[in-house]
Amino acid sequence: SRTYRRVGDELLPGYKAMFLQADAPSTTRMGVLVPIEGDRWILTVAGTNGDLPPTDEDGFREFTRGMRSPLLADLVEEMEPLSAIAGYRRTANVRRHYEQLALAPEGFVVLGDATCAFNPVYAQGMSAAALSAEALDRTLADRAGTHAAQQAIADANAGAGMVATGEDLRYPGTKGGSTSLADRVLRRYFDRVVRAAAHDQDAHHAFADVLTLLAPPDSLLRPGLAARVLGRRHLAPPADL
């Protein structure tokens, strides 16, 4: 990641942000450029399965240039950097199923990264922690026991866990997780959802709601959306999408 000076919008006319998504498993690199406080942009690039972005100037530039589209690299080369390049390598998805303990200490509950930690590239960690806190609040209000609270926390993390691990498991070098026939069928369907989201406003909003944890992943299977996705009934994107 690196921050850059934001001077007007002439470099990104009509854009609020830019997200260059990897196309698993054929490409391993992604990048996102978003505005932040202080008239700055922050750029984050990422790779998977050993394709890691370097933190030296030449390596960082070459990595960004090697993405599936040159658009992001072209923009970055026109921007003034304000910070050093910061790298992060602890990117494994981890879920610890404390709710499955046969004997758990009463009055002790685990939440946040201690029970569920995600690859930060999906930007879901703090949202998942907030959902866990809400789940704990509900169980405390209901005067439920420790096990009920831990189960509610696990349920709150399930959607984000499915999104993160499901995407990572598209790469053959990923360790752990399920690769059943049902999982492979679902991933192919989700691929169609992603493609539809580039053209269909309803698919776009449904997909964004899942990514931001406003809706569970199974909401993408509702009949109306599935008919649009599978029937290729993709509308032209509105001007402000």
Residue pairs with C-beta under 8 A, 6 or more apart in sequence:
1 42
1 43
1 44
1 45
1 85
1 86
1 88
2 42
2 43
2 60
2 81
2 82
2 83
2 84
2 85
2 86
3 36
3 40
3 41
3 42
3 43
3 81
3 82
3 83
4 40
4 41
4 42
4 43
4 76
4 79
4 80
4 81
4 82
5 39
5 40
5 41
5 79
5 80
5 82
6 35
6 39
6 40
6 41
7 39
7 80
9 15
11 75
11 78
11 79
12 18
12 75
16 35
17 32
17 33
17 34
17 35
18 31
18 32
18 33
18 34
18 71
18 72
18 75
19 30
19 31
19 32
19 33
20 30
20 31
20 32
20 67
20 68
20 69
20 71
20 72
21 30
21 194
22 28
22 29
22 30
22 48
22 68
23 68
24 167
24 170
24 171
25 170
25 171
25 172
27 67
27 68
28 47
28 48
28 49
28 51
28 171
29 45
29 46
29 47
29 51
29 53
29 63
29 66
29 67
29 68
30 45
30 46
30 47
30 67
30 121
31 43
31 44
31 45
31 46
31 64
31 67
31 72
32 43
32 44
33 41
33 42
33 43
33 72
33 75
33 76
34 41
34 42
35 41
36 42
40 82
41 79
43 64
43 72
43 76
44 121
45 53
45 60
45 63
45 64
45 67
46 53
46 91
46 121
47 53
47 63
48 168
48 171
48 174
49 171
49 172
49 173
49 174
50 173
52 87
52 89
53 59
53 60
53 63
53 64
53 87
54 60
54 62
54 63
54 87
55 84
55 85
55 86
55 87
56 85
57 85
60 85
61 73
61 76
61 77
64 72
64 73
64 76
65 73
67 73
88 120
91 119
91 120
91 121
92 117
92 119
93 117
93 118
93 119
93 161
93 164
93 165
93 168
94 116
94 117
95 115
95 116
95 157
95 161
96 110
96 114
96 115
96 116
97 154
98 104
98 110
98 115
98 150
98 154
99 147
99 150
99 151
99 153
99 154
101 150
104 146
104 147
104 150
105 146
106 145
106 146
107 146
108 146
109 136
109 146
109 149
109 150
109 153
110 150
110 153
111 129
111 132
111 133
111 136
111 153
112 129
112 132
113 125
113 129
115 132
115 153
115 154
115 157
116 128
116 132
116 157
116 160
116 161
117 125
118 124
118 125
118 128
118 160
118 161
118 164
119 164
119 168
122 160
122 163
122 164
122 167
122 211
124 160
124 163
124 164
124 211
124 213
127 160
127 212
127 213
128 156
128 157
128 160
128 213
131 156
131 157
131 160
131 213
132 153
132 156
132 157
134 156
135 149
135 152
135 153
135 155
135 156
136 149
136 152
136 153
138 152
139 148
139 149
139 152
140 149
142 148
144 152
158 216
159 210
159 213
159 216
159 217
160 213
162 217
163 210
163 211
163 217
165 176
165 177
166 183
166 186
166 187
166 190
166 217
168 174
168 177
169 177
169 178
169 179
169 183
169 187
170 187
189 220
189 221
189 226
189 229
189 230
190 220
192 229
192 230
193 203
193 206
193 207
193 220
193 225
193 229
194 207
196 203
196 228
196 229
196 232
196 234
197 203
197 204
197 206
197 207
197 208
198 204
198 237
199 234
199 235
199 236
199 237
200 228
200 229
200 233
200 234
200 235
200 237
201 235
201 237
201 238
201 241
202 224
202 225
202 228
202 235
203 225
203 228
203 229
203 234
204 237
204 241
206 215
206 219
206 220
206 225
207 220
209 215
209 219
210 216
210 217
210 219
210 220
220 226
227 233
228 234
